[in-house]
Amino acid sequence: MRHNNKINHLGRTHSHREAMLSNMAVSLITHKRIFTTLAKAKELRKYVEPLITKSKDDTTHSRRVVFSNLRDKYAVTELFKDVSQKIGDRPGGYTRIIKTGNRLGDNASMCFIELVDYNELMLKDKKAPTKAKTRRSRRKADDVTPDVELKTTNQKAIKVETPLEESVAEVQAEIPAVEAEIVAEVPAAETTEAPVSETATEDEAPKEA
């Protein structure tokens, strides 16, 4: 009977299960990502993460302990040489499980299990840390008033420097002078037109006679 035994035996004997997890751990360290069922991935995570933690201490004893589990000298070299350098600052959680759906046939839950620090796409998507937002009511009055004054001075400077308003002001200043010239020219036109009309009446009078 199981009696609250939380270990998932995966339907295998102890020796078969240990050999399978060792083989999967070697594949994960070598290829950085493997495709398997969700139940196996969860058990593999509990098996391989203590070995990765052990690789942070690069000593002969640590290498012997890891080799007794993996039984692959190339995987041990890869773990202590490259993987341990990548995860040196990480306090845990070296693997990530990504579910991919169910398998056709037996409908088993399938997933990817991968080493976190080797997924470049996930690392690029990390956003820069944002500053904590504060409410406007907490701002001091001294911090707000200089900005308002600066804005008003800038607006005034912009209004003075705009060429459109300067041209309008010039035109408005020239309007009185133009009106004075027009008023001065009107009587002169009337005096010139009067003799023309008189001569026309004198010429037209004999023709009628």
MDAnalysis code that builds the backbone (N, CA, C; Angstrom):
import MDAnalysis as mda
import numpy as np

u = mda.Universe.empty(627, n_residues=209, atom_resindex=np.repeat(np.arange(209), 3), trajectory=True)
u.add_TopologyAttr("name", ["N", "CA", "C"] * 209)
u.add_TopologyAttr("resid", np.arange(1, 210))
u.add_TopologyAttr("resname", ["MET", "ARG", "HIS", "ASN", "ASN", "LYS", "ILE", "ASN", "HIS", "LEU", "GLY", "ARG", "THR", "HIS", "SER", "HIS", "ARG", "GLU", "ALA", "MET", "LEU", "SER", "ASN", "MET", "ALA", "VAL", "SER", "LEU", "ILE", "THR", "HIS", "LYS", "ARG", "ILE", "PHE", "THR", "THR", "LEU", "ALA", "LYS", "ALA", "LYS", "GLU", "LEU", "ARG", "LYS", "TYR", "VAL", "GLU", "PRO", "LEU", "ILE", "THR", "LYS", "SER", "LYS", "ASP", "ASP", "THR", "THR", "HIS", "SER", "ARG", "ARG", "VAL", "VAL", "PHE", "SER", "ASN", "LEU", "ARG", "ASP", "LYS", "TYR", "ALA", "VAL", "THR", "GLU", "LEU", "PHE", "LYS", "ASP", "VAL", "SER", "GLN", "LYS", "ILE", "GLY", "ASP", "ARG", "PRO", "GLY", "GLY", "TYR", "THR", "ARG", "ILE", "ILE", "LYS", "THR", "GLY", "ASN", "ARG", "LEU", "GLY", "ASP", "ASN", "ALA", "SER", "MET", "CYS", "PHE", "ILE", "GLU", "LEU", "VAL", "ASP", "TYR", "ASN", "GLU", "LEU", "MET", "LEU", "LYS", "ASP", "LYS", "LYS", "ALA", "PRO", "THR", "LYS", "ALA", "LYS", "THR", "ARG", "ARG", "SER", "ARG", "ARG", "LYS", "ALA", "ASP", "ASP", "VAL", "THR", "PRO", "ASP", "VAL", "GLU", "LEU", "LYS", "THR", "THR", "ASN", "GLN", "LYS", "ALA", "ILE", "LYS", "VAL", "GLU", "THR", "PRO", "LEU", "GLU", "GLU", "SER", "VAL", "ALA", "GLU", "VAL", "GLN", "ALA", "GLU", "ILE", "PRO", "ALA", "VAL", "GLU", "ALA", "GLU", "ILE", "VAL", "ALA", "GLU", "VAL", "PRO", "ALA", "ALA", "GLU", "THR", "THR", "GLU", "ALA", "PRO", "VAL", "SER", "GLU", "THR", "ALA", "THR", "GLU", "ASP", "GLU", "ALA", "PRO", "LYS", "GLU", "ALA"])
u.atoms.positions = np.array([
    [0.832, -1.195, 0.000],
    [0.000, 0.000, 0.000],
    [0.874, 1.255, 0.000],
    [0.315, 2.333, -0.536],
    [1.090, 3.561, -0.657],
    [1.166, 4.298, 0.671],
    [0.050, 4.447, 1.364],
    [0.037, 5.096, 2.679],
    [0.741, 6.446, 2.664],
    [0.153, 7.397, 1.906],
    [0.659, 8.775, 1.825],
    [2.071, 8.870, 1.249],
    [2.462, 7.895, 0.469],
    [3.740, 7.960, -0.233],
    [3.532, 8.785, -1.503],
    [4.149, 9.983, -1.552],
    [3.891, 10.922, -2.644],
    [4.764, 10.675, -3.868],
    [5.603, 9.687, -3.841],
    [6.473, 9.402, -4.981],
    [5.645, 8.749, -6.081],
    [5.752, 9.276, -7.273],
    [5.084, 8.663, -8.420],
    [6.034, 7.634, -9.023],
    [5.673, 6.348, -8.891],
    [6.554, 5.279, -9.375],
    [6.508, 5.122, -10.890],
    [5.548, 5.802, -11.535],
    [5.444, 5.782, -13.004],
    [5.247, 4.377, -13.563],
    [4.683, 3.489, -12.753],
    [4.416, 2.127, -13.217],
    [5.672, 1.323, -13.479],
    [6.755, 1.595, -12.775],
    [8.026, 0.917, -13.003],
    [8.610, 0.463, -11.667],
    [9.514, -0.467, -11.742],
    [10.230, -0.884, -10.549],
    [11.249, 0.185, -10.164],
    [11.832, 0.038, -8.981],
    [12.776, 1.041, -8.498],
    [13.988, 1.165, -9.421],
    [14.563, 0.061, -9.823],
    [15.761, 0.123, -10.671],
    [15.435, 0.706, -12.042],
    [14.269, 0.301, -12.576],
    [13.879, 0.826, -13.893],
    [13.620, 2.336, -13.808],
    [12.969, 2.762, -12.750],
    [12.664, 4.181, -12.587],
    [13.943, 5.004, -12.418],
    [14.899, 4.541, -11.615],
    [16.149, 5.270, -11.423],
    [16.952, 5.351, -12.718],
    [16.953, 4.276, -13.484],
    [17.688, 4.284, -14.752],
    [17.035, 5.248, -15.745],
    [15.710, 5.268, -15.772],
    [15.010, 6.157, -16.699],
    [15.254, 7.630, -16.344],
    [15.152, 7.983, -15.066],
    [15.377, 9.364, -14.655],
    [16.822, 9.796, -14.899],
    [17.776, 8.880, -14.679],
    [19.177, 9.195, -14.950],
    [19.392, 9.474, -16.426],
    [18.778, 8.657, -17.281],
    [18.915, 8.844, -18.729],
    [18.267, 10.153, -19.169],
    [17.107, 10.482, -18.610],
    [16.431, 11.729, -18.966],
    [17.223, 12.948, -18.469],
    [17.848, 12.845, -17.303],
    [18.661, 13.946, -16.793],
    [19.864, 14.203, -17.686],
    [20.493, 13.141, -18.177],
    [21.619, 13.296, -19.099],
    [21.161, 13.990, -20.379],
    [19.996, 13.593, -20.907],
    [19.475, 14.219, -22.127],
    [19.148, 15.689, -21.905],
    [18.595, 16.013, -20.729],
    [18.259, 17.407, -20.432],
    [19.506, 18.264, -20.326],
    [20.547, 17.756, -19.683],
    [21.787, 18.526, -19.536],
    [22.484, 18.691, -20.877],
    [22.410, 17.678, -21.713],
    [23.089, 17.733, -23.014],
    [22.355, 18.625, -24.011],
    [21.029, 18.462, -24.107],
    [20.248, 19.160, -25.132],
    [19.514, 20.391, -24.607],
    [19.493, 20.579, -23.307],
    [18.883, 21.733, -22.645],
    [17.364, 21.748, -22.721],
    [16.750, 20.866, -23.477],
    [15.289, 20.767, -23.557],
    [14.916, 19.389, -24.084],
    [13.917, 18.767, -23.461],
    [13.416, 17.480, -23.926],
    [11.892, 17.501, -23.907],
    [11.302, 16.620, -24.687],
    [9.858, 16.513, -24.833],
    [9.417, 15.199, -24.213],
    [8.529, 15.260, -23.229],
    [8.128, 14.058, -22.503],
    [6.736, 14.271, -21.918],
    [6.266, 13.295, -21.143],
    [4.961, 13.437, -20.509],
    [5.074, 14.326, -19.262],
    [3.942, 14.839, -18.849],
    [3.934, 15.757, -17.716],
    [4.336, 15.049, -16.417],
    [3.894, 13.821, -16.224],
    [4.228, 13.079, -15.001],
    [5.734, 12.818, -14.910],
    [6.357, 12.429, -16.030],
    [7.796, 12.180, -16.032],
    [8.569, 13.481, -15.823],
    [8.078, 14.583, -16.412],
    [8.777, 15.856, -16.272],
    [8.787, 16.326, -14.819],
    [7.684, 16.126, -14.117],
    [7.624, 16.542, -12.713],
    [8.582, 15.722, -11.850],
    [8.687, 14.432, -12.137],
    [9.626, 13.593, -11.392],
    [11.064, 13.914, -11.770],
    [11.298, 14.221, -13.042],
    [12.650, 14.568, -13.482],
    [13.114, 15.867, -12.834],
    [12.218, 16.809, -12.654],
    [12.589, 18.070, -12.027],
    [13.092, 17.846, -10.593],
    [12.430, 16.964, -9.862],
    [12.867, 16.671, -8.491],
    [14.183, 15.890, -8.475],
    [14.473, 15.222, -9.572],
    [15.697, 14.414, -9.631],
    [16.908, 15.240, -10.060],
    [16.722, 16.141, -11.036],
    [17.874, 16.809, -11.638],
    [18.243, 18.110, -10.930],
    [17.298, 18.801, -10.316],
    [17.634, 20.084, -9.707],
    [18.608, 19.963, -8.531],
    [18.513, 18.955, -7.662],
    [19.569, 18.802, -6.644],
    [20.949, 18.553, -7.238],
    [21.000, 17.886, -8.388],
    [22.298, 17.656, -9.043],
    [22.859, 18.968, -9.585],
    [21.996, 19.818, -10.110],
    [22.457, 21.117, -10.612],
    [22.956, 21.983, -9.454],
    [22.265, 21.930, -8.337],
    [22.736, 22.665, -7.160],
    [24.098, 22.145, -6.699],
    [24.285, 20.845, -6.768],
    [25.568, 20.251, -6.378],
    [26.696, 20.714, -7.301],
    [26.362, 21.039, -8.561],
    [27.403, 21.430, -9.514],
    [27.958, 22.817, -9.241],
    [27.306, 23.609, -8.397],
    [27.839, 24.929, -8.063],
    [29.140, 24.833, -7.283],
    [29.312, 23.753, -6.565],
    [30.541, 23.520, -5.800],
    [31.403, 22.548, -6.583],
    [32.320, 23.090, -7.356],
    [33.134, 22.265, -8.256],
    [34.291, 21.633, -7.480],
    [34.000, 20.526, -6.839],
    [35.018, 19.765, -6.117],
    [34.991, 18.319, -6.584],
    [36.007, 17.590, -6.209],
    [36.074, 16.173, -6.597],
    [34.925, 15.386, -5.983],
    [34.593, 15.688, -4.759],
    [33.492, 14.989, -4.109],
    [32.163, 15.253, -4.823],
    [31.920, 16.534, -5.214],
    [30.684, 16.868, -5.907],
    [30.610, 16.156, -7.255],
    [31.714, 16.090, -7.967],
    [31.722, 15.408, -9.252],
    [31.454, 13.910, -9.090],
    [31.963, 13.317, -8.037],
    [31.731, 11.888, -7.824],
    [30.272, 11.605, -7.457],
    [29.687, 12.489, -6.662],
    [28.276, 12.309, -6.301],
    [27.389, 12.443, -7.525],
    [27.654, 13.429, -8.357],
    [26.846, 13.622, -9.564],
    [27.056, 12.469, -10.543],
    [28.297, 11.999, -10.676],
    [28.570, 10.903, -11.600],
    [27.897, 9.602, -11.151],
    [27.761, 9.422, -9.839],
    [27.090, 8.210, -9.352],
    [25.613, 8.188, -9.739],
    [25.040, 9.361, -10.020],
    [23.650, 9.431, -10.459],
    [23.510, 9.427, -11.978],
    [24.375, 10.153, -12.663],
    [24.231, 10.292, -14.109],
    [24.908, 9.168, -14.886],
    [26.053, 8.693, -14.436],
    [26.806, 7.632, -15.113],
    [27.186, 8.014, -16.540],
    [27.483, 9.310, -16.742],
    [27.904, 9.785, -18.064],
    [28.914, 10.908, -17.846],
    [30.185, 10.646, -18.192],
    [31.229, 11.620, -17.903],
    [31.102, 12.875, -18.762],
    [30.533, 12.738, -19.979],
    [30.366, 13.913, -20.833],
    [29.279, 14.842, -20.271],
    [28.210, 14.264, -19.758],
    [27.159, 15.074, -19.140],
    [27.668, 15.745, -17.862],
    [28.496, 15.044, -17.095],
    [29.067, 15.628, -15.872],
    [29.969, 16.807, -16.219],
    [30.789, 16.654, -17.262],
    [31.657, 17.751, -17.692],
    [30.843, 18.946, -18.158],
    [29.783, 18.674, -18.934],
    [28.915, 19.755, -19.404],
    [28.238, 20.461, -18.232],
    [27.820, 19.700, -17.243],
    [27.127, 20.271, -16.095],
    [28.045, 21.170, -15.283],
    [29.258, 20.733, -15.004],
    [30.162, 21.510, -14.163],
    [30.864, 22.628, -14.932],
    [30.980, 22.491, -16.237],
    [31.726, 23.476, -17.015],
    [30.841, 24.617, -17.513],
    [29.670, 24.294, -18.101],
    [28.830, 25.307, -18.736],
    [27.573, 25.628, -17.930],
    [26.843, 24.586, -17.550],
    [25.551, 24.818, -16.897],
    [25.733, 25.521, -15.561],
    [26.733, 25.096, -14.789],
    [26.941, 25.713, -13.476],
    [27.317, 27.189, -13.585],
    [27.972, 27.580, -14.689],
    [28.318, 28.986, -14.890],
    [27.084, 29.825, -15.212],
    [26.141, 29.220, -15.944],
    [24.923, 29.933, -16.313],
    [24.025, 30.171, -15.110],
    [23.913, 29.164, -14.243],
    [22.949, 29.234, -13.148],
    [23.635, 29.604, -11.836],
    [24.808, 30.204, -11.908],
    [25.562, 30.501, -10.687],
    [24.841, 31.445, -9.744],
    [24.104, 32.429, -10.290],
    [23.437, 33.418, -9.450],
    [21.995, 33.036, -9.125],
    [21.506, 31.957, -9.654],
    [20.109, 31.568, -9.448],
    [19.993, 30.698, -8.197],
    [19.111, 31.050, -7.265],
    [19.009, 30.281, -6.013],
    [18.202, 28.999, -6.134],
    [17.609, 28.738, -7.264],
    [16.805, 27.531, -7.445],
    [15.901, 27.698, -8.642],
    [15.061, 26.694, -8.915],
    [14.157, 26.789, -10.051],
    [14.897, 26.798, -11.367],
    [15.718, 25.797, -11.592],
    [16.571, 25.770, -12.791],
    [15.833, 25.280, -14.023],
    [14.673, 24.647, -13.853],
    [13.948, 24.059, -14.976],
    [12.579, 24.713, -15.119],
    [12.027, 24.609, -16.314],
    [10.699, 25.140, -16.621],
    [9.915, 24.071, -17.380],
    [8.652, 23.895, -17.013],
    [7.775, 22.931, -17.676],
    [6.735, 23.713, -18.465],
    [6.637, 23.422, -19.772],
    [5.679, 24.087, -20.663],
    [4.752, 23.018, -21.229],
    [3.478, 23.085, -20.898],
    [2.511, 22.092, -21.368],
    [2.206, 22.320, -22.841],
    [2.067, 21.216, -23.573],
    [1.815, 21.293, -25.019],
    [0.527, 20.612, -25.436],
    [-0.258, 20.110, -24.501],
    [-1.502, 19.438, -24.868],
    [-1.446, 17.944, -24.578],
    [-2.393, 17.206, -25.136],
    [-2.493, 15.767, -24.899],
    [-2.028, 14.977, -26.116],
    [-1.500, 13.797, -25.855],
    [-0.966, 12.933, -26.900],
    [-2.088, 12.120, -27.530],
    [-2.020, 11.979, -28.849],
    [-3.006, 11.149, -29.526],
    [-2.792, 9.677, -29.154],
    [-3.864, 8.969, -28.953],
    [-3.764, 7.547, -28.602],
    [-4.169, 7.322, -27.166],
    [-3.287, 7.634, -26.226],
    [-3.598, 7.419, -24.816],
    [-4.008, 8.710, -24.100],
    [-4.005, 9.862, -24.819],
    [-4.449, 11.145, -24.265],
    [-3.604, 11.581, -23.061],
    [-2.327, 11.226, -23.069],
    [-1.440, 11.616, -21.970],
    [-1.038, 13.085, -22.118],
    [-0.900, 13.767, -21.006],
    [-0.486, 15.181, -21.013],
    [0.989, 15.273, -21.382],
    [1.299, 16.043, -22.420],
    [2.662, 16.184, -22.902],
    [3.189, 17.584, -22.573],
    [4.525, 17.711, -22.519],
    [5.123, 18.993, -22.166],
    [6.582, 19.021, -22.586],
    [7.126, 20.225, -22.557],
    [8.563, 20.451, -22.672],
    [9.102, 20.706, -21.271],
    [10.270, 20.189, -20.991],
    [11.002, 20.580, -19.795],
    [12.360, 21.087, -20.260],
    [12.748, 22.251, -19.799],
    [13.956, 22.898, -20.296],
    [14.672, 23.608, -19.157],
    [15.939, 23.899, -19.401],
    [16.719, 24.705, -18.474],
    [16.383, 26.180, -18.697],
    [16.075, 26.877, -17.620],
    [15.534, 28.234, -17.717],
    [16.513, 29.191, -18.387],
    [17.774, 29.128, -18.039],
    [18.740, 30.119, -18.503],
    [19.186, 29.915, -19.944],
    [18.709, 28.877, -20.600],
    [19.101, 28.629, -21.983],
    [18.007, 28.982, -22.978],
    [16.868, 29.456, -22.528],
    [15.802, 29.887, -23.426],
    [15.970, 31.375, -23.678],
    [16.556, 31.729, -24.825],
    [16.875, 33.125, -25.114],
    [15.626, 33.951, -25.372],
    [14.575, 33.331, -25.918],
    [13.348, 34.076, -26.197],
    [12.698, 34.554, -24.909],
    [12.693, 33.676, -23.887],
    [12.107, 34.065, -22.614],
    [12.938, 35.157, -21.934],
    [14.260, 35.095, -22.086],
    [15.115, 36.094, -21.460],
    [14.945, 37.453, -22.107],
    [14.664, 37.513, -23.435],
    [14.474, 38.788, -24.115],
    [13.166, 39.442, -23.718],
    [12.168, 38.626, -23.384],
    [10.857, 39.177, -23.051],
    [10.794, 39.800, -21.670],
    [11.847, 39.650, -20.880],
    [11.831, 40.236, -19.545],
    [11.838, 41.759, -19.648],
    [10.953, 42.401, -18.929],
    [10.857, 43.848, -18.967],
    [11.774, 44.467, -17.920],
    [12.174, 45.679, -18.206],
    [13.008, 46.406, -17.239],
    [12.182, 46.729, -16.005],
    [12.783, 46.701, -14.833],
    [12.016, 46.988, -13.619],
    [11.497, 48.420, -13.627],
    [10.209, 48.572, -13.348],
    [9.578, 49.879, -13.348],
    [9.564, 50.464, -11.942],
    [9.585, 51.778, -11.867],
    [9.569, 52.449, -10.575],
    [8.168, 52.376, -9.975],
    [8.113, 52.394, -8.667],
    [6.828, 52.345, -7.980],
    [6.061, 53.637, -8.227],
    [4.776, 53.481, -8.559],
    [3.944, 54.641, -8.844],
    [3.471, 55.278, -7.539],
    [3.393, 56.593, -7.533],
    [2.907, 57.321, -6.371],
    [1.666, 58.107, -6.762],
    [0.813, 58.364, -5.805],
    [-0.409, 59.113, -6.061],
    [-0.105, 60.601, -6.155],
    [-0.907, 61.303, -6.933],
    [-0.652, 62.733, -7.149],
    [-0.843, 63.536, -5.866],
    [-1.771, 63.074, -5.012],
    [-2.053, 63.824, -3.807],
    [-0.871, 63.853, -2.844],
    [0.055, 62.927, -3.017],
    [1.206, 62.861, -2.125],
    [2.325, 63.804, -2.530],
    [2.213, 64.408, -3.698],
    [3.265, 65.321, -4.130],
    [3.210, 66.619, -3.331],
    [4.347, 67.212, -3.132],
    [4.422, 68.465, -2.407],
    [4.104, 69.623, -3.343],
    [3.592, 70.698, -2.753],
    [3.243, 71.868, -3.558],
    [4.481, 72.505, -4.169],
    [5.602, 72.412, -3.467],
    [6.834, 73.018, -3.988],
    [7.309, 72.326, -5.242],
    [7.005, 71.020, -5.357],
    [7.450, 70.285, -6.530],
    [6.592, 70.590, -7.740],
    [5.358, 71.079, -7.530],
    [4.447, 71.299, -8.641],
    [4.551, 72.709, -9.191],
    [4.707, 73.705, -8.323],
    [4.670, 75.090, -8.771],
    [5.778, 75.471, -9.747],
    [7.021, 75.042, -9.560],
    [8.037, 75.422, -10.554],
    [7.711, 74.924, -11.943],
    [7.104, 73.739, -12.052],
    [6.748, 73.217, -13.363],
    [5.688, 74.085, -14.016],
    [4.699, 74.532, -13.220],
    [3.646, 75.383, -13.771],
    [4.219, 76.700, -14.255],
    [5.099, 77.302, -13.455],
    [5.704, 78.566, -13.857],
    [6.542, 78.403, -15.105],
    [7.233, 77.291, -15.176],
    [8.061, 77.045, -16.353],
    [7.206, 76.910, -17.598],
    [6.068, 76.232, -17.455],
    [5.186, 76.065, -18.601],
    [4.630, 77.407, -19.058],
    [4.225, 78.251, -18.096],
    [3.660, 79.552, -18.471],
    [4.701, 80.426, -19.152],
    [5.928, 80.427, -18.644],
    [6.976, 81.230, -19.282],
    [7.272, 80.714, -20.675],
    [7.280, 79.421, -20.833],
    [7.529, 78.864, -22.159],
    [6.419, 79.235, -23.122],
    [5.164, 79.210, -22.642],
    [4.058, 79.569, -23.515],
    [4.150, 81.030, -23.928],
    [4.511, 81.920, -22.994],
    [4.643, 83.322, -23.342],
    [5.753, 83.536, -24.361],
    [6.862, 82.853, -24.163],
    [7.968, 82.996, -25.110],
    [7.559, 82.522, -26.484],
    [6.795, 81.462, -26.530],
    [6.357, 80.942, -27.824],
    [5.425, 81.931, -28.507],
    [4.539, 82.561, -27.715],
    [3.601, 83.514, -28.301],
    [4.325, 84.727, -28.867],
    [5.355, 85.195, -28.212],
    [6.079, 86.369, -28.691],
    [6.883, 86.040, -29.943],
    [7.431, 84.843, -29.977],
    [8.341, 84.489, -31.051],
    [7.636, 83.992, -32.308],
    [6.320, 83.791, -32.281],
    [5.649, 83.264, -33.466],
    [5.640, 84.318, -34.566],
    [6.049, 84.005, -35.789],
    [6.090, 84.996, -36.878],
    [4.707, 85.413, -37.336],
    [3.709, 84.559, -37.182],
    [2.364, 84.900, -37.635],
    [1.799, 86.087, -36.858],
    [1.962, 86.052, -35.546],
    [1.443, 87.147, -34.740],
    [2.226, 88.440, -34.977],
    [3.530, 88.322, -35.238],
    [4.316, 89.520, -35.543],
    [3.833, 90.169, -36.842],
    [3.545, 89.367, -37.864],
    [3.068, 89.924, -39.130],
    [1.702, 90.576, -38.967],
    [0.828, 89.944, -38.144],
    [-0.491, 90.549, -37.899],
    [-0.341, 91.900, -37.210],
    [0.557, 91.978, -36.242],
    [0.767, 93.250, -35.534],
    [1.286, 94.325, -36.481],
    [2.173, 93.963, -37.403],
    [2.690, 94.936, -38.360],
    [1.587, 95.451, -39.276],
    [0.742, 94.527, -39.718],
    [-0.354, 94.944, -40.610],
    [-1.312, 95.879, -39.887],
    [-1.633, 95.534, -38.622],
    [-2.526, 96.403, -37.864],
    [-1.915, 97.788, -37.634],
    [-0.608, 97.856, -37.487],
    [0.051, 99.152, -37.302],
    [0.021, 99.993, -38.579],
    [0.038, 99.354, -39.747],
    [0.045, 100.079, -41.018],
    [-1.351, 100.505, -41.464],
    [-2.398, 99.967, -40.872],
    [-3.775, 100.274, -41.314],
    [-4.096, 101.769, -41.218],
    [-3.785, 102.474, -40.106],
    [-4.119, 103.921, -40.058],
    [-3.448, 104.725, -41.156],
    [-2.190, 104.422, -41.478],
    [-1.502, 105.174, -42.521],
    [-2.154, 104.962, -43.881],
    [-2.574, 103.732, -44.159],
    [-3.218, 103.438, -45.439],
    [-4.560, 104.154, -45.533],
    [-5.323, 104.145, -44.425],
    [-6.607, 104.846, -44.438],
    [-6.419, 106.336, -44.679],
    [-5.374, 106.928, -44.097],
    [-5.122, 108.352, -44.296],
    [-4.795, 108.653, -45.757],
    [-4.041, 107.784, -46.408],
    [-3.711, 107.994, -47.822],
    [-4.961, 107.911, -48.691],
    [-5.850, 106.955, -48.352],
    [-7.072, 106.808, -49.151],
    [-7.947, 108.048, -49.020],
    [-8.083, 108.557, -47.800],
    [-8.898, 109.754, -47.572],
    [-8.303, 110.953, -48.285],
    [-6.969, 111.064, -48.336],
    [-6.326, 112.186, -49.011],
    [-6.502, 112.108, -50.523],
    [-6.609, 110.928, -51.096],
    [-6.725, 110.781, -52.542],
    [-8.151, 110.982, -53.044],
    [-9.144, 110.861, -52.239],
    [-10.541, 110.939, -52.710],
    [-10.910, 112.331, -53.214],
    [-10.636, 113.483, -52.550],
    [-10.990, 114.808, -53.080],
    [-10.285, 115.129, -54.374],
    [-9.033, 114.718, -54.515],
    [-8.303, 114.980, -55.745],
    [-8.972, 114.323, -56.920],
    [-9.510, 113.178, -56.753],
    [-10.194, 112.479, -57.849],
    [-11.460, 113.208, -58.240],
    [-12.183, 113.761, -57.270],
    [-13.416, 114.477, -57.590],
    [-13.137, 115.754, -58.376],
    [-12.057, 116.504, -58.005],
    [-11.725, 117.754, -58.705],
    [-11.295, 117.496, -60.132],
    [-10.621, 116.424, -60.388],
    [-10.189, 116.108, -61.750],
    [-11.357, 115.683, -62.617],
    [-12.341, 115.082, -62.044],
    [-13.469, 114.597, -62.833],
    [-14.447, 115.723, -63.170],
    [-14.501, 116.795, -62.379],
    [-15.476, 117.870, -62.617],
    [-15.277, 118.600, -63.942],
    [-14.077, 119.058, -64.330],
    [-13.905, 119.743, -65.614],
    [-14.247, 118.876, -66.788],
    [-13.990, 117.586, -66.686],
    [-14.293, 116.678, -67.786],
    [-15.773, 116.673, -68.062],
    [-16.555, 116.696, -67.003],
    [-18.008, 116.674, -67.184],
    [-18.510, 117.987, -67.792],
    [-17.882, 119.156, -67.446],
    [-18.298, 120.432, -68.002],
    [-18.005, 120.524, -69.485],
    [-16.813, 120.067, -69.886],
    [-16.460, 120.092, -71.305],
    [-17.387, 119.208, -72.112],
    [-17.777, 118.109, -71.496],
    [-18.675, 117.210, -72.206],
    [-20.010, 117.858, -72.452],
    [-20.523, 118.660, -71.515],
    [-21.828, 119.329, -71.681],
    [-21.746, 120.438, -72.723],
    [-20.572, 121.138, -72.785],
    [-20.419, 122.194, -73.782],
    [-20.379, 121.625, -75.187],
    [-19.715, 120.455, -75.371],
    [-19.642, 119.834, -76.687],
    [-20.980, 119.282, -77.127],
    [-21.705, 118.775, -76.146],
    [-22.960, 118.165, -76.496],
    [-24.053, 119.201, -76.817],
    [-23.935, 120.450, -76.288],
    [-24.967, 121.458, -76.511],
    [-25.132, 121.866, -77.972],
    [-24.068, 122.207, -78.759],
    [-24.245, 122.566, -80.153],
    [-24.827, 121.452, -81.000],
    [-24.442, 120.182, -80.649],
    [-24.977, 119.064, -81.435],
    [-26.484, 119.003, -81.328],
    [-27.013, 119.312, -80.202],
    [-28.465, 119.273, -80.039],
    [-29.093, 120.427, -80.811],
    [-28.393, 121.619, -80.878],
    [-28.964, 122.750, -81.598],
    [-28.955, 122.456, -83.095],
])
